[in-house]
């Protein structure tokens, strides 16, 4: 069985695990606390990877938490029915995750001191990764083809709406001290330095052994084998939906899927939509083309746009 979108404030959301009432409650009534750490990203930007890193940082590299508690409980998804319930019941400080665009995010955040990490990824890779995710899962009506999904993505007629609007909205907050911008590509290129930057932002100090453990246990290979991280332990109500988060874990896969015409069309739209933003905010130009390792960073893919 597959599902049609839920529509809220003009944006499409997956149906299983969501409800209009739940999304509305998350957007209008949920209270973000000063002690919270919030991860926000457009879908398929490396969200689960960063959740794992944050959990390991908070446990100082100790894997007992990430190997005994499902990832969706460690950092619940705010806008899902179960996620909002878990967050309201949890003790502070909380880790929480969201794909919500800026204009729908709980207004309580804007008067709080909560730390927000906003994760970005090359939108071409986001498109390809999300195509495979929605095609192989039963969360929504499946795309008929990559060509069809390409058009839907450009138009923003995909879960959580336009990638461009998502990025532009959250980028308007980039100068606030309690927001840290990160990219999937910099995590691939230099995970150690990026994790150290995250620790500094969160006020966490790790010794070399603890940092090594965070690096090792947040790797693509380890996460793929960890049933608490790879969504093998989904809630009973969602187990039939064939949800998987681990496909390749690489950068630049769009080159294996886009035609020349699609790449040119995408670049044109990108330049129009992202006009006015400094190019050095984005780091698509240096992502490695390896098979999931964060090494070989000298193998670069060209910048989008």
VENUR-V144251 format. One record per backbone hydrogen bond with DSSP energy under -1.0 kcal/mol. NH is the residue of the N-H (numbers start at 1). CO is the residue of the C=O. If there is no record, write none. Layout:
# VENUR-V144251
<<NH CO> <NH CO>>
This chain:
# VENUR-V144251
<<6 13> <8 11> <11 8> <13 6> <15 139> <18 15> <23 19> <24 20> <25 21> <26 22> <27 23> <28 24> <29 25> <30 25> <36 33> <37 94> <38 115> <39 96> <40 117> <41 98> <50 46> <51 47> <52 48> <53 49> <54 50> <55 51> <56 52> <57 53> <58 54> <59 55> <60 57> <61 56> <62 59> <67 63> <68 65> <69 65> <71 228> <73 70> <74 70> <75 71> <78 97> <80 77> <81 17> <84 80> <85 81> <86 82> <87 83> <88 84> <89 85> <90 86> <96 37> <97 76> <98 39> <104 101> <105 102> <109 106> <110 107> <111 108> <112 109> <115 36> <116 178> <117 38> <118 180> <119 40> <120 182> <126 122> <127 123> <128 124> <129 125> <130 126> <131 127> <132 128> <133 129> <134 130> <135 131> <136 132> <137 133> <138 241> <141 3> <149 145> <150 146> <151 147> <152 148> <153 149> <154 150> <155 151> <157 152> <158 156> <160 12> <161 158> <166 162> <167 163> <168 164> <169 165> <170 166> <171 167> <173 170> <174 171> <176 173> <179 176> <180 116> <182 118> <184 120> <187 183> <188 184> <189 185> <190 186> <194 190> <195 191> <196 192> <197 193> <198 194> <199 195> <200 196> <201 197> <202 198> <204 199> <211 207> <212 208> <213 209> <214 210> <215 211> <216 212> <217 213> <218 214> <219 216> <223 219> <224 220> <225 221> <226 222> <229 226> <230 226> <233 227> <238 235> <241 238> <251 288> <255 252> <256 253> <257 254> <258 254> <263 259> <264 260> <265 261> <266 262> <267 263> <268 264> <269 265> <270 266> <271 267> <272 268> <273 269> <274 270> <277 274> <281 278> <282 279> <286 283> <287 284> <299 296> <300 298>>
